[in-house]
Amino acid sequence: MKPDAKGNIKAIVVEDELKIGTYIKHKIEYLDPSVTVAALAENGKQALNLIEEHQPQVVFTDISMPVMDGLELSRIIKNTYPGMIVVIISGYSDFSYAQKAIKYGIFNYILKPLEDEKLLDVLFDIKKSLAYTNAKQERQVLYSDAYMFQYTQGVQYAIFSVCIGNLFYDIEDPVLTEYYREILQEIPWRKLLEEVCGDGQNWYLADEQVVNQKIVGIQVRADGEEETGNLAKRLMSLLELRTSLAIHICLSEQFVPYEDVWNLTKRLRHLMQQKLVIGESQILIAEKEKDDDQGILDIVKMKLSSYIKNYFLHTDLKNFTDEIQIVLRYMIQNRATQENIEKVSLYVLKLLELSSQDCEAAFQEDIQIRQQQCIGMAATEEELMDNLMGCFQKIGRYVEELYEKKIETRVLEYVDSNFLTLEGLEQVADVFGYNYTYLSRLFKKMSGVSLNKYITEKKITLSKQMLHEHPDMVLEEVCELCGYNDCRYFSRVFKAQTGCTPSEYRVMK
């Protein structure tokens, strides 16, 4: 299950109604061009054949289908292709279906009709998950001196997911990787874990796919008095002496046997992704954390959709940046997670793409990388705000430039079509509803001359053409057809532009 030759994410859609399946395919590819739907299947049995043929990374499936339903398909995929992501897209909101979906390891459960924002969020989460899955970095494991794998009765594990700073997912990002590598080099992990555990307690430290995330496993006796929370607090205290960055530790209150270590590790990794707050050290306990609250994200997206899209259309850069700043401040004050801030940043880019602006894909890709780096390296709330505002201001300026180019084209087309009847810049400003000073500056920037001079040059060029092509036409007619009411004034302007009078010009030709 690898990306295609272009690095796209490969998916299939399973839906018994072909029209709906085609609609889902187009919506997925439209919202995220990095996802390619390689095939459509009408039931689970057909889907299994297509999965074997195409080896997709993601399967989007309905539940209610003939031959083999979506839940049975999900169960088989989990057992046969454990790394494959399955997303249920269904009209059933029955909790029993959701329970079974969780049991079968479903990545997400989306209700029909499909909402763009919800699907965008799921696609974003899929890409983050695949960034881990596709990582090629060889991970190192550090063991205590006496460590050995224990299957013996009474030996269990306390597991901790640790993140120094903020999450990031692209292991090939040189900026984030180098930034955190320099910081992590200063932490003597062996000495630190020996202090946490004390004598006689074995442990291991495993690298995650990115340099600033680790998994710590500590062997404990099931009948021991040590609590995972106390171990986490000691670990936090020692790390705080080694770095000024925020430290995030996720754990379970329960000790687990060796065979459950991997499942708990995945659970804690997911908790970290869902709950990390930038600039704030945290100890997150799996049993005490509530489900992710969509409230803040929904409020912010509603505000963005109703205001910022309008700012894009009118290129009101100050209002755009002011509104973004209000949104970010609101999120930070309400302890929005890193994940939600990432989703909002991505949503602004999506609004840019959907706002009928001819923005280049390269610009969007560059801004998305910059946003990820700004979020990934922000050590405090204020630093996060400042860094992201720099990105959003760049977006605003880019849209302003795009819009100016559109204005230039429209204004020039209008002037070229109406120069014979135009009397001045005020008339053009009234037609387009722009500020006189702004339009004057813009017109000179795009044409190199003032509007009056541009119109004069157009009129004189036309008069020269008419004098050349119609030698028998009287001068008064030429004057009138070229937009002048006073023949003497026309002659003075003509001479100023050409160095000779209209009559002299006609003889010269």
Order of alpha helices (4+ residues) and beta strands (2+ residues): beta-alpha-beta-alpha-beta-alpha-beta-alpha-beta-alpha-beta-beta-alpha-alpha-beta-beta-alpha-beta-alpha-beta-alpha-alpha-alpha-alpha-alpha-alpha-alpha-alpha-alpha-alpha-alpha-alpha
